[in-house]
């Protein structure tokens, strides 16, 4: 849906969207970034771990400010 909205409008007139994405060894970050950018979504990469609390801590900190 986002890709369609971007193609129907000028991307620079739309708000940017961001996604927190965990890095894994098998990821092709370049391909994922290109695919997401077509929908005006920009990845924020972080080191993914099975029992990762860092993303929760980041959101907690953002909401405190």
Chimera marker file (.cmm) of the C-alpha trace (Angstrom):
<marker_set name="trace">
<marker id="1" x="0.000" y="0.000" z="0.000" r="1" g="1" b="0" radius="0.5"/>
<marker id="2" x="2.785" y="2.422" z="0.909" r="1" g="1" b="0" radius="0.5"/>
<marker id="3" x="4.579" y="1.712" z="-2.362" r="1" g="1" b="0" radius="0.5"/>
<marker id="4" x="1.400" y="2.598" z="-4.283" r="1" g="1" b="0" radius="0.5"/>
<marker id="5" x="0.983" y="5.857" z="-2.342" r="1" g="1" b="0" radius="0.5"/>
<marker id="6" x="4.582" y="6.818" z="-3.094" r="1" g="1" b="0" radius="0.5"/>
<marker id="7" x="4.171" y="6.024" z="-6.786" r="1" g="1" b="0" radius="0.5"/>
<marker id="8" x="0.967" y="8.086" z="-6.948" r="1" g="1" b="0" radius="0.5"/>
<marker id="9" x="2.596" y="11.085" z="-5.240" r="1" g="1" b="0" radius="0.5"/>
<marker id="10" x="5.991" y="12.697" z="-5.050" r="1" g="1" b="0" radius="0.5"/>
<marker id="11" x="8.030" y="10.997" z="-2.339" r="1" g="1" b="0" radius="0.5"/>
<marker id="12" x="9.495" y="14.311" z="-1.176" r="1" g="1" b="0" radius="0.5"/>
<marker id="13" x="5.954" y="15.529" z="-0.367" r="1" g="1" b="0" radius="0.5"/>
<marker id="14" x="5.195" y="12.554" z="1.859" r="1" g="1" b="0" radius="0.5"/>
<marker id="15" x="6.379" y="12.052" z="5.432" r="1" g="1" b="0" radius="0.5"/>
<marker id="16" x="9.249" y="9.648" z="5.918" r="1" g="1" b="0" radius="0.5"/>
<marker id="17" x="8.521" y="6.422" z="7.709" r="1" g="1" b="0" radius="0.5"/>
<marker id="18" x="11.107" y="4.492" z="9.678" r="1" g="1" b="0" radius="0.5"/>
<marker id="19" x="11.391" y="0.851" z="10.670" r="1" g="1" b="0" radius="0.5"/>
<marker id="20" x="13.609" y="-0.714" z="13.332" r="1" g="1" b="0" radius="0.5"/>
<marker id="21" x="15.063" y="-3.833" z="11.751" r="1" g="1" b="0" radius="0.5"/>
<marker id="22" x="17.261" y="-6.378" z="13.439" r="1" g="1" b="0" radius="0.5"/>
<marker id="23" x="20.398" y="-7.400" z="11.561" r="1" g="1" b="0" radius="0.5"/>
<marker id="24" x="20.984" y="-11.044" z="10.796" r="1" g="1" b="0" radius="0.5"/>
<marker id="25" x="23.906" y="-12.642" z="8.973" r="1" g="1" b="0" radius="0.5"/>
<marker id="26" x="21.688" y="-13.801" z="6.106" r="1" g="1" b="0" radius="0.5"/>
<marker id="27" x="20.268" y="-10.324" z="5.450" r="1" g="1" b="0" radius="0.5"/>
<marker id="28" x="20.966" y="-8.495" z="2.221" r="1" g="1" b="0" radius="0.5"/>
<marker id="29" x="20.744" y="-4.996" z="3.656" r="1" g="1" b="0" radius="0.5"/>
<marker id="30" x="21.208" y="-3.272" z="0.299" r="1" g="1" b="0" radius="0.5"/>
<marker id="31" x="18.294" y="-5.136" z="-1.278" r="1" g="1" b="0" radius="0.5"/>
<marker id="32" x="16.074" y="-4.633" z="1.777" r="1" g="1" b="0" radius="0.5"/>
<marker id="33" x="16.907" y="-0.930" z="1.922" r="1" g="1" b="0" radius="0.5"/>
<marker id="34" x="16.099" y="-0.508" z="-1.775" r="1" g="1" b="0" radius="0.5"/>
<marker id="35" x="12.811" y="-2.382" z="-1.425" r="1" g="1" b="0" radius="0.5"/>
<marker id="36" x="11.764" y="-0.348" z="1.616" r="1" g="1" b="0" radius="0.5"/>
<marker id="37" x="12.799" y="2.981" z="0.088" r="1" g="1" b="0" radius="0.5"/>
<marker id="38" x="10.337" y="2.372" z="-2.747" r="1" g="1" b="0" radius="0.5"/>
<marker id="39" x="7.650" y="2.668" z="-0.061" r="1" g="1" b="0" radius="0.5"/>
<marker id="40" x="9.335" y="5.705" z="1.565" r="1" g="1" b="0" radius="0.5"/>
<marker id="41" x="10.390" y="3.571" z="4.542" r="1" g="1" b="0" radius="0.5"/>
<marker id="42" x="13.882" y="4.017" z="5.924" r="1" g="1" b="0" radius="0.5"/>
<marker id="43" x="15.441" y="1.273" z="8.051" r="1" g="1" b="0" radius="0.5"/>
<marker id="44" x="17.150" y="1.836" z="11.366" r="1" g="1" b="0" radius="0.5"/>
<marker id="45" x="19.373" y="-1.204" z="11.756" r="1" g="1" b="0" radius="0.5"/>
<marker id="46" x="20.286" y="-2.726" z="15.103" r="1" g="1" b="0" radius="0.5"/>
<marker id="47" x="22.065" y="-5.886" z="16.169" r="1" g="1" b="0" radius="0.5"/>
<marker id="48" x="19.384" y="-8.541" z="16.607" r="1" g="1" b="0" radius="0.5"/>
<marker id="49" x="19.620" y="-11.090" z="19.380" r="1" g="1" b="0" radius="0.5"/>
<marker id="50" x="17.138" y="-13.742" z="20.376" r="1" g="1" b="0" radius="0.5"/>
<marker id="51" x="16.529" y="-12.233" z="23.782" r="1" g="1" b="0" radius="0.5"/>
<marker id="52" x="17.089" y="-8.600" z="22.819" r="1" g="1" b="0" radius="0.5"/>
<marker id="53" x="15.748" y="-5.914" z="25.129" r="1" g="1" b="0" radius="0.5"/>
<marker id="54" x="17.592" y="-3.047" z="23.444" r="1" g="1" b="0" radius="0.5"/>
<marker id="55" x="14.735" y="-2.102" z="21.125" r="1" g="1" b="0" radius="0.5"/>
<marker id="56" x="12.332" y="-1.949" z="24.069" r="1" g="1" b="0" radius="0.5"/>
<marker id="57" x="14.812" y="0.204" z="25.999" r="1" g="1" b="0" radius="0.5"/>
<marker id="58" x="15.101" y="2.551" z="23.018" r="1" g="1" b="0" radius="0.5"/>
<marker id="59" x="11.326" y="3.028" z="22.819" r="1" g="1" b="0" radius="0.5"/>
<marker id="60" x="11.131" y="3.578" z="26.565" r="1" g="1" b="0" radius="0.5"/>
<marker id="61" x="13.778" y="6.274" z="26.321" r="1" g="1" b="0" radius="0.5"/>
<marker id="62" x="12.044" y="7.947" z="23.367" r="1" g="1" b="0" radius="0.5"/>
<marker id="63" x="8.738" y="8.128" z="25.222" r="1" g="1" b="0" radius="0.5"/>
<marker id="64" x="10.420" y="9.666" z="28.298" r="1" g="1" b="0" radius="0.5"/>
<marker id="65" x="11.630" y="12.680" z="26.325" r="1" g="1" b="0" radius="0.5"/>
<link id1="1" id2="2" r="1" g="1" b="0" radius="0.2"/>
<link id1="2" id2="3" r="1" g="1" b="0" radius="0.2"/>
<link id1="3" id2="4" r="1" g="1" b="0" radius="0.2"/>
<link id1="4" id2="5" r="1" g="1" b="0" radius="0.2"/>
<link id1="5" id2="6" r="1" g="1" b="0" radius="0.2"/>
<link id1="6" id2="7" r="1" g="1" b="0" radius="0.2"/>
<link id1="7" id2="8" r="1" g="1" b="0" radius="0.2"/>
<link id1="8" id2="9" r="1" g="1" b="0" radius="0.2"/>
<link id1="9" id2="10" r="1" g="1" b="0" radius="0.2"/>
<link id1="10" id2="11" r="1" g="1" b="0" radius="0.2"/>
<link id1="11" id2="12" r="1" g="1" b="0" radius="0.2"/>
<link id1="12" id2="13" r="1" g="1" b="0" radius="0.2"/>
<link id1="13" id2="14" r="1" g="1" b="0" radius="0.2"/>
<link id1="14" id2="15" r="1" g="1" b="0" radius="0.2"/>
<link id1="15" id2="16" r="1" g="1" b="0" radius="0.2"/>
<link id1="16" id2="17" r="1" g="1" b="0" radius="0.2"/>
<link id1="17" id2="18" r="1" g="1" b="0" radius="0.2"/>
<link id1="18" id2="19" r="1" g="1" b="0" radius="0.2"/>
<link id1="19" id2="20" r="1" g="1" b="0" radius="0.2"/>
<link id1="20" id2="21" r="1" g="1" b="0" radius="0.2"/>
<link id1="21" id2="22" r="1" g="1" b="0" radius="0.2"/>
<link id1="22" id2="23" r="1" g="1" b="0" radius="0.2"/>
<link id1="23" id2="24" r="1" g="1" b="0" radius="0.2"/>
<link id1="24" id2="25" r="1" g="1" b="0" radius="0.2"/>
<link id1="25" id2="26" r="1" g="1" b="0" radius="0.2"/>
<link id1="26" id2="27" r="1" g="1" b="0" radius="0.2"/>
<link id1="27" id2="28" r="1" g="1" b="0" radius="0.2"/>
<link id1="28" id2="29" r="1" g="1" b="0" radius="0.2"/>
<link id1="29" id2="30" r="1" g="1" b="0" radius="0.2"/>
<link id1="30" id2="31" r="1" g="1" b="0" radius="0.2"/>
<link id1="31" id2="32" r="1" g="1" b="0" radius="0.2"/>
<link id1="32" id2="33" r="1" g="1" b="0" radius="0.2"/>
<link id1="33" id2="34" r="1" g="1" b="0" radius="0.2"/>
<link id1="34" id2="35" r="1" g="1" b="0" radius="0.2"/>
<link id1="35" id2="36" r="1" g="1" b="0" radius="0.2"/>
<link id1="36" id2="37" r="1" g="1" b="0" radius="0.2"/>
<link id1="37" id2="38" r="1" g="1" b="0" radius="0.2"/>
<link id1="38" id2="39" r="1" g="1" b="0" radius="0.2"/>
<link id1="39" id2="40" r="1" g="1" b="0" radius="0.2"/>
<link id1="40" id2="41" r="1" g="1" b="0" radius="0.2"/>
<link id1="41" id2="42" r="1" g="1" b="0" radius="0.2"/>
<link id1="42" id2="43" r="1" g="1" b="0" radius="0.2"/>
<link id1="43" id2="44" r="1" g="1" b="0" radius="0.2"/>
<link id1="44" id2="45" r="1" g="1" b="0" radius="0.2"/>
<link id1="45" id2="46" r="1" g="1" b="0" radius="0.2"/>
<link id1="46" id2="47" r="1" g="1" b="0" radius="0.2"/>
<link id1="47" id2="48" r="1" g="1" b="0" radius="0.2"/>
<link id1="48" id2="49" r="1" g="1" b="0" radius="0.2"/>
<link id1="49" id2="50" r="1" g="1" b="0" radius="0.2"/>
<link id1="50" id2="51" r="1" g="1" b="0" radius="0.2"/>
<link id1="51" id2="52" r="1" g="1" b="0" radius="0.2"/>
<link id1="52" id2="53" r="1" g="1" b="0" radius="0.2"/>
<link id1="53" id2="54" r="1" g="1" b="0" radius="0.2"/>
<link id1="54" id2="55" r="1" g="1" b="0" radius="0.2"/>
<link id1="55" id2="56" r="1" g="1" b="0" radius="0.2"/>
<link id1="56" id2="57" r="1" g="1" b="0" radius="0.2"/>
<link id1="57" id2="58" r="1" g="1" b="0" radius="0.2"/>
<link id1="58" id2="59" r="1" g="1" b="0" radius="0.2"/>
<link id1="59" id2="60" r="1" g="1" b="0" radius="0.2"/>
<link id1="60" id2="61" r="1" g="1" b="0" radius="0.2"/>
<link id1="61" id2="62" r="1" g="1" b="0" radius="0.2"/>
<link id1="62" id2="63" r="1" g="1" b="0" radius="0.2"/>
<link id1="63" id2="64" r="1" g="1" b="0" radius="0.2"/>
<link id1="64" id2="65" r="1" g="1" b="0" radius="0.2"/>
</marker_set>
